[in-house]
Amino acid sequence: MRTNQEQCPYCGGQGYFHLLLGGTENCPNCEGSGTHHEQEPVSATRP
């Protein structure tokens, strides 16, 4: 399985969002890492 690490498109690589009422929240897409992991689909083989 290959992974391609790029900057997360949702948080811009910061890993968090600034909330309107103050404070921050971890990005749900990258789980706070700031990188986006694209996984190639793995073909499933059945016995």
Salt bridges, closest charged atoms under 4 A:
GLU40 OE2 - ARG2 NH1 3.98
